[in-house]
Structures are given as C-alpha cells and as structure tokens.
C-alpha cells in the first residue's frame, strides 16, 4: 500500500542553468536538450531584424518569438490570448505585436497590463500588415486592394486607394517612403506615401504560388507557372527571372534581388540566381517540411523554419549549416530511464529516439524509429536493448550503444501505446490502441500471446512490479486489470468521466493510480475493490502519472506545462513548471529523490523531489 509520512517544507534552490547557459525552471536540475534555435509553437513566418542580430518568428496562437541570431538564445517575445489573427507582425523595436483579425487591428505591448488598443475601419477587411521602419505606423492591406496607414499611437488612419486583388504580403521599403503589396493575382502595387500615388506592375492571370520581398524592401518576387519574376520596387521594372521545377512551398529573396531561395513542400531548399536563371545550390535540410525562410540584411545568411519547430541558419555562399537546434524537432512524448539509472531515453512526435546521460545531460545517441510519433519506450533489464513503439503500429528494438542494427517488429495494431519487457528481457508486452495486448518472444520475433481487453480502444497501460498483471485504460474512463500469463480479467471499474490517459501501479502492486481527461487522479485498491482517493486540482487533463518507490509521492503531468506532486491523500507537495507546452510523461529515479518528465517544448527535464 501507499505509505504515509509527514512532509518537510519544500527546499528552494538558486536558479540553475543548463549546458548552454540558459536558465532552468525552478526545481529543475537538468534539461535534456536545448531551447536554443527552438520555438515554443509551430512557426508561420521568420525574418531577421534590421541589425541582423535577432531572428523573429510569428507562430500560431498569437505568439511572436525572438531569438538571438548568433546563439539561438531565446529573447523575450510577446503572446496574446485573443482571437486568432489572419496576419501578425512584430514592431522594429520588438516591443509591440500587431494582430489583424479581419476588420480589426490590435496592438499588443510587451509587459502591458491594460487592454491593448484596437482600431477598425468599416469595410476594410485586412489580409496583410506591416510596420513602418520607425515603428510609428502600421500598414494593413485590404482584400479589395486598398491599403490603410494607421498611426500606432492614436489609431488615426489614412486610406491609400489601389484597386486590385487580395495582397499576399505587404512591406515598407527601408527608407519608409514607399509601401509595396504583392497580390495574389500576380500584380505588384507600390504607393509613394508622400502624395499617396499608387503604381501597379505585373501580369494578372495564373495563381501565384509564392511571393516575397527582400530585406529592406528594394525588390519583390513572384513564383508561378514554373517562373520566378523579380521586380525593383523603386521603378517597378523587371530585375530578373528564373525557371524552377516542382511546386514551391514558399520563397525568400536576397537583398539586391539577384538570389532567391525557393523552398519545396518537403525539406529541400534551392538557391536560384535570378539574373541568369541558374540554380546555384541545392540543400536538403533536417526540417521535415520547410515553412518559411528569410535572408539576413547583409545577404550572407538564410534562416529557415519548419514543422519541426526549429530555426536553422545557413551560409548562403556554401549551403553550410551554421546553427541549428540540437534537440528533438518536435514534442517529447515518451521517456524511460535505463535499469542502471545512468541514461534516459526520450521519444518525440517525429518518430525520433534519443539517449542522454542522466548525470551530465549529454546526448549519446540518436535513432530514427519511424515516420510518426513515439508513444512508448522500454529498456530491457540488461540495458542492451531499447524498445520504441508509436502510432505507426511498429516496435523498433534499438541497441542504445549503436553497435547492433535495429530490429523491427510489426505489431499489427493501429498504434502502440505501452511497452514493457518481461522476465529477463526475452518477452515484451505491447499494448495496442486496437484494444489488444500482445506478448512477443523477442528472440523469435513473434507474438506468443494476444490478450483481448473488454474496454475497446486503449489509451495507455501499466505493468505491475511483479510483471504478472497489466492495467489498461480507454476513452470512456474504464480501467481493466488482466493477468498476463492467462489473459484472464481480474478487475474492471469506471474511474474517470473522460478518457484514461495515464496509469501506474503502487510499489506493492496492490493499488492502481490513474490520470484522466477529467483533470483528476484516482487511486483504486485492487484488494478492496474500491476507490480509495480522488485527487483534484490539476490545471487540465492528466497526461501521465507515476508513483515514487516508497509510495509517498504521486506525480501527475497536467495539460498545462506542470508536473504536480502530491501525497496519496492529495496533500500538495510541489508543482514544477516546464518552459512551455504540456508535460507528456513522467518517471521517478534515484529512489524517488528525483524524477524525469517529457515536455512539448521539445526537451526533457530532471527535477529534484522535495525531501519528506
């Protein structure tokens, strides 16, 4: 059973730093991975600041992220919990975020505690926006082709007429004297702000696939019909053209307009010389899919973003990667500590497995495990094999030291949501989302037993300390405990009003702890056949649970970025907060004195548990 003890006050520690010199969250001992060149949300655009010393990314959920260009160190960004914008842009000073939500322009200030000012003009439906170089004005491009020039301090507006199509992007020239709109029909509009005169160039017709303005606004480019056309924005004359193959996902234009980076819909990046039309360089990036790129103002570097939430910096002349994130490219969704407690394995949503030293936080191995997310990990008792399973239904057996080739077991399930080695490692129990639990003979590479559960789709499982029983949970809140050797059902009960997301046995195997979508943790006594405790107070669905080896502490990872520690009676011990995103998995180590957690901020963390 769970033991009881009085609790000493939580010990506070001075803020620690990780191996990159970045601060750790309060209570964290180590970060496995780095937040440098790493984004807290999926990016939508990227750009260099005018000094080339800072990289800025607009991300989903009204978030603007700033990174130091040379180091990737996160700088203070701006977030707003309002309506999702159709366009957003950070001011030149980085202290204000402009958000457009159809007919409204909202300016959010960094650190402001009052409601942000909101401006609106009847009939002006905003499709794009841009800040003036001095940060005093915001330009918005309307779906009817017109532009509005707003005073950031007062909201006073000036309308710039310009019949035409919806703008794909909008930009000021570096001197602030002209405003340029690249339209979805392939036309280019330029307003001379003194006098408000509008000029239009380009050929309307076929759909524009990508459009870009160079840093400083001196040139603009369209990609369509396999052609890339570059214009000078001062006189709207054609400055270059090139042919390309395939469908460009997006486009970046270098200062001077002589070089363009064409991004494919996959990971490939191509550099085209626009004056000759020649492809000068082709690079396959580690991004799974490129989402955007931007040249530096000096034209020597290119920043790229992808759906791996990483920023990478490239030398334009050679295509050499100058800097990039050395961490998981996506949320960490599974974690497992080696039997000798010297290493920790982490698995992410992109199917990648990494191994780290628990004592020093250094990465010792990186292994691809599939094209889809890893949801379960398990070490063999001798530490020589690491099993990884995920949403592609495969189990991959890795040598964590990299000396043996990986072995693939096709589990036949829709998704593997739980793994546990049995006996001396000759058996492997795999829980499938299809409602079946399979026992593998690892050496023979075949399934020797299939256990049918009665609760349908499975979201997770836990194996008892004696490796004799397995608990499984499903979408309706039901939990079933089964005997592994026979497949016989031993107990079943309704625990949560929503899905069961996390499961763990007590150290003596007499109780089952569960976390649910109803933001609660439940403790069930198998011997008594009843619920003995329900713990509330979590900030959202409880993704994972763990029980310390002495039974005195229950850890639950909640839907925010928290790992909450309580007694089995529900008394608060401490709550840890990761840097961003949900904590997805948790495990106690060092006899319960520490625990590790996996986070959606692409890192894993080692935490110090308060003394009891």
Buried (B, 14 or more C-beta within 10 A) or exposed (E): EBBEEEBEEBEEEEEBEBEBEBBBBBBBBBBBBBBBBBBBBBBBBBBBBEEBEBBBBBBEEBBBBBBBBBEBBBEEBBBBEBEEBBBBBBBBEBBBBBBBBEBBBBBBBBEBEEEBBBBBBEEBBBBBBBBBBEBBBBBBBBBBBBBBBBEBEEBEBEEBEBEBBBBBBBBBBBEBBBBBBBBBBBBBBBBBBEEBEBBBBBEEEEEBBBBBBBBBBBBBBBBBBEBBBBBBBBEBEEBBBBEBEEEBBBBBBBBBBBBBBBBBEBBBBBBBBBBEBEBEBEBEBBBBBBBBBBBBBEBBBBBBBBBBBBBBBBEBEEBEBBBBBBBBBBBBBBBBBBBEBEBBBBBBBBBBBBBBBBEEBEBBBEBEBBEBBBBBBBBBEEBEBBBBBBBBBBBBBBBBEEEEEBBEBEBBBBBBBBBBBBEEBBBBBBBBBBBBBBBBEBEEEEBEBEBEBEBEBBBBBBBBEEBEBBBBBBBBBBBBBBBBEEBEBBBBBEBBEBBBBBBBBBBBBBBBBBBBBBBBBBBBBBEEEEBBBBBEBBEEBBBBBBBBBBBBBBBBBBBBBBBBBBBBEBEEBBBBBBBBBBBBBBBBBBEBBBBBBBBBBBBBBBBBBBEB
